Structures are given as C-alpha cells and as structure tokens.
Amino acid sequence: MPSDTTAGHIASYGKLTAVWLCLLILTGLTVLITRMDLGGYKVVGALTIACTKAGLVIAFFMHMRYEGRLLRGLLFLALITLALYMGLTFVDVLYRGLP
C-alpha cells in the first residue's frame, strides 16, 4: 500500500518551464556571444552565462533552493574548492616556461 510520506518541496510545472525557457534563452545568448568580436571578453561573457545556467539548474532542477543551510554551505565549499583548483591550474599554465 503506497503511502504519501514523501517530504520536500515540489516546484510547479509552470516554474520549471519558466526556468527551462530561461536556460534556452541563455544558451542562445551564448551562441550569439561566440559569433561576436568581443576579444577577451568573449570568454568572460560565456563563462558568466555558463555559471548562471549552472546556478539555475542547481537551484531548481536539483532542488537546492529548498535545502537547509548546511547542505547549501557544503555545496558552496565544494564549488569554491573547484574554482580554486581550476584557478591554480590556469595560473600554472600561464606562468609555465616555454621550451
């Protein structure tokens, strides 16, 4: 006999559809940016859009928006650690001597 004991917040289909449409618009904006001549700002723009899209997916589709402080803090710590390692890798490649 199934019981209705599922806990958690369920987002409405309208809200999820709106987030999906935002993701589609941001994807189109990413494609548009790659076709423009922005120099070094092209990478900054594309990464900013990618981070925004990742934040939307994490917040709504992974339901992180409805979690407590501890889980949000652990996610933030993991993302900061990832950014630190990626940044150190870029610094290493940037200042590496050419053969």
Long-range contacts (C-beta under 8 A, 24 or more apart in sequence): 8-63, 8-66, 9-63, 9-65, 9-66, 11-60, 11-63, 15-60, 16-60, 16-61, 19-56, 19-60, 19-61, 22-56, 23-53, 23-56, 23-57, 26-52, 26-53, 26-56, 27-53
